[in-house]
Amino acid sequence: MQTSKKLIREEAYDYSYDLWRLGPDRHSAIRRIREMYELSALGRHSVDCDVIQTPTYAMFIIHAQDDWETDDYRYLMDFWKERILDEGYYNYMSDKRTDILDGGVREKIERHYLKPDVFDAMKLGLPINRRYGNLTMELVFYEDEVDYLKITMGFYHERNRGRELGLERLMEVLLKT
């Protein structure tokens, strides 16, 4: 069974998010994730993250950290959403859903689905800049515990319009402090 509804952040969350975004905790979280990502990109497997790249999609997954609070993941996901919107994207949807898995385990997912804004270029007949493709950010919980935060880049198949920028380029944007 699955239930889904619009993802809405409360006013108290918005206040604490602004404190995080403007304070030292954001810098230290970004620095830590950059170290995880760089180790994985250099071929040294990190138990803290996974980097997956295929011809049709790429993923960066941050596994639950023992010393992070649930809101730390939410802050990071929302901060990255802002960064991506600044790159010429629009928020196609933000939702949260709950799935009841086999054995009654509850999986909850908070998600932002972002798409490149190509409408003006299409209307004017200009070349389409797909940037990083479609982007999905998902914060996944098993029962009430964070399991992982995942960013997925879905690539377009119409290659005659130009290839998307790769995961490395997206991570440069996301990991700037």
C-alpha positions as CSV (number, residue, x, y, z in Angstrom):
1,M,0.0,0.0,0.0
2,Q,1.2,3.5,-0.9
3,T,0.1,6.9,0.2
4,S,1.5,10.2,-1.2
5,K,1.0,13.9,-0.5
6,K,2.7,17.2,-1.1
7,L,5.8,17.9,0.9
8,I,5.3,21.0,3.0
9,R,7.9,22.3,5.5
10,E,6.6,23.9,8.7
11,E,7.5,27.4,9.8
12,A,9.7,26.2,12.7
13,Y,11.6,24.0,10.2
14,D,12.1,27.1,7.9
15,Y,13.6,29.0,10.8
16,S,16.0,26.3,11.8
17,Y,16.9,25.6,8.2
18,D,17.9,29.3,7.7
19,L,20.1,29.0,10.8
20,W,21.8,25.9,9.4
21,R,22.1,27.4,5.9
22,L,23.8,30.6,7.2
23,G,25.9,28.9,9.9
24,P,29.0,26.7,10.2
25,D,27.0,23.4,10.3
26,R,26.3,23.7,6.5
27,H,30.0,24.2,5.8
28,S,31.1,21.3,7.9
29,A,28.4,19.0,6.3
30,I,29.4,20.0,2.8
31,R,33.1,19.5,3.6
32,R,32.4,16.1,5.0
33,I,30.3,15.0,1.9
34,R,33.0,16.4,-0.4
35,E,35.6,14.1,1.3
36,M,33.2,11.1,0.9
37,Y,32.6,11.9,-2.7
38,E,36.2,12.5,-3.6
39,L,37.3,9.2,-2.0
40,S,34.7,7.4,-4.1
41,A,35.5,9.3,-7.3
42,L,39.2,8.3,-6.8
43,G,38.2,4.6,-6.7
44,R,38.5,4.2,-2.9
45,H,35.2,2.8,-1.7
46,S,33.6,4.7,1.1
47,V,31.1,3.0,3.4
48,D,29.5,6.4,3.8
49,C,28.4,6.9,0.2
50,D,28.0,5.3,-3.2
51,V,28.6,6.7,-6.7
52,I,26.9,4.9,-9.5
53,Q,27.2,5.9,-13.2
54,T,25.5,4.3,-16.2
55,P,24.8,5.5,-19.7
56,T,21.2,6.4,-18.7
57,Y,21.5,7.6,-15.1
58,A,23.9,8.5,-12.4
59,M,23.4,8.4,-8.6
60,F,25.1,9.8,-5.5
61,I,24.0,8.1,-2.3
62,I,24.8,9.2,1.2
63,H,24.2,6.5,3.8
64,A,22.9,7.3,7.3
65,Q,25.6,8.9,9.5
66,D,25.5,8.0,13.2
67,D,26.2,11.6,14.3
68,W,23.6,13.4,12.0
69,E,20.1,14.3,13.0
70,T,17.2,13.7,10.7
71,D,16.9,17.4,10.0
72,D,20.5,17.6,8.8
73,Y,19.5,15.4,5.8
74,R,16.5,17.5,5.2
75,Y,18.5,20.7,5.4
76,L,21.1,19.3,2.9
77,M,18.4,18.2,0.5
78,D,16.6,21.5,0.6
79,F,19.9,23.4,0.3
80,W,20.8,21.4,-2.8
81,K,17.4,22.0,-4.2
82,E,18.1,25.8,-4.0
83,R,21.4,25.3,-5.7
84,I,19.9,23.4,-8.5
85,L,17.1,25.9,-9.0
86,D,19.8,28.5,-9.4
87,E,21.2,26.4,-12.3
88,G,18.1,27.0,-14.5
89,Y,15.8,24.3,-13.1
90,Y,12.3,24.3,-11.8
91,N,10.6,22.3,-9.1
92,Y,8.4,19.8,-10.9
93,M,7.1,18.5,-7.6
94,S,8.0,17.9,-4.0
95,D,6.2,15.1,-2.2
96,K,6.4,12.6,0.5
97,R,5.0,9.1,0.5
98,T,4.8,6.0,2.7
99,D,5.0,2.5,1.4
100,I,4.2,-0.6,3.5
101,L,6.7,-3.2,2.4
102,D,6.6,-7.0,2.9
103,G,6.5,-7.8,6.6
104,G,4.8,-4.5,7.4
105,V,8.0,-2.4,7.4
106,R,7.2,1.2,6.6
107,E,9.4,3.0,4.1
108,K,9.0,6.8,4.0
109,I,10.4,9.0,1.2
110,E,10.6,12.8,1.0
111,R,11.4,13.8,-2.6
112,H,12.2,16.8,-4.8
113,Y,11.9,16.2,-8.5
114,L,13.6,19.0,-10.5
115,K,13.6,19.5,-14.3
116,P,15.7,21.8,-16.5
117,D,13.7,24.8,-17.7
118,V,13.8,24.4,-21.4
119,F,10.5,26.1,-22.3
120,D,11.9,29.5,-23.6
121,A,14.5,27.8,-25.8
122,M,11.8,25.4,-27.2
123,K,9.5,28.3,-28.0
124,L,12.3,30.3,-29.7
125,G,13.6,27.2,-31.6
126,L,17.0,27.5,-29.8
127,P,19.2,24.6,-28.9
128,I,18.0,22.9,-25.7
129,N,20.4,22.9,-22.7
130,R,19.5,19.8,-20.7
131,R,22.1,20.7,-18.1
132,Y,22.2,17.7,-15.7
133,G,19.0,15.9,-17.0
134,N,16.1,15.3,-14.7
135,L,17.1,15.3,-11.0
136,T,15.4,13.5,-8.2
137,M,16.5,13.9,-4.6
138,E,15.1,11.4,-2.1
139,L,15.5,11.1,1.6
140,V,14.6,7.5,2.5
141,F,13.5,6.3,6.0
142,Y,13.0,2.8,7.1
143,E,10.4,2.9,9.9
144,D,11.4,6.3,11.4
145,E,15.2,6.2,10.9
146,V,17.1,7.8,8.0
147,D,18.5,5.1,5.7
148,Y,20.0,7.3,2.9
149,L,19.8,10.5,0.9
150,K,20.0,9.9,-2.9
151,I,20.4,12.2,-5.9
152,T,19.6,10.6,-9.2
153,M,20.3,12.2,-12.6
154,G,18.1,10.8,-15.4
155,F,19.5,11.4,-18.8
156,Y,17.5,12.2,-21.9
157,H,17.8,9.8,-24.8
158,E,17.5,12.4,-27.6
159,R,21.3,12.8,-27.9
160,N,21.1,14.9,-31.0
161,R,20.3,17.8,-28.7
162,G,23.5,17.5,-26.7
163,R,24.6,15.5,-23.7
164,E,23.9,16.4,-20.2
165,L,26.7,17.6,-17.9
166,G,28.0,14.7,-15.8
167,L,27.7,13.9,-12.1
168,E,31.2,15.4,-11.6
169,R,29.9,18.8,-12.8
170,L,26.7,18.5,-10.7
171,M,28.8,17.7,-7.6
172,E,31.0,20.8,-8.2
173,V,27.8,22.9,-7.9
174,L,26.5,21.0,-4.9
175,L,29.7,20.8,-2.9
176,K,30.7,24.5,-3.1
177,T,30.8,25.9,0.4
